[in-house]
Amino acid sequence: MPNKTPAPKSEETFESAMTRLEQIVELMESDKLPLEELLTRYEEGVTLVKVCEQKLSAVEKRIEIITRNAAGEPQIEEFEPEKKPAAKLRDDVSLF
């Protein structure tokens, strides 16, 4: 009897989902699983990918980039994945 795909836990973290995905990939690459078990692991992997995508999407919405305006005051900008923030270093600012 094939193993059933476990339902994702509601408290599943991104890291735990990624760890499990890595385990599934290793199992599938081993060529030692029967076809039905491969299918079951594949279904579990698809579910875990969805969990990871949802977690990343939620985090992406929360990311804000803090920059300083010309007066030196913090300015908050929403994160836009397509837009890369320009380096805004003044001449008197040194990282070292």
C-alpha positions, 0 to 999 in steps of 0.5 A: 500500500503506497504512503499517502502524501502528508498534508502540509502543516499550517505552521510549516516554516520555509526552512523546514519545507526546503529541508524536506524538499531537499530530502525528497530530491535525494530520494528521487535521484537515488533510483531506488524508489518504486514508481508509486513511491516516486509519484507520492514523493513528487506530489508531496514536493509539489505541495511543499513548493506551493508552501515555499512560494506562499511564504516567499510571497508573504515575506516579499510583501513585508520587505521595505527598503530604508534609505535616507533622503537629502536631509538625512531623514529615513525614507521608506520605500516599498520593495519592488523585485524588478527595481534595484535600489541605486547606491546613494553614498555621499562623498563623506560616507565611508564603510571602512 
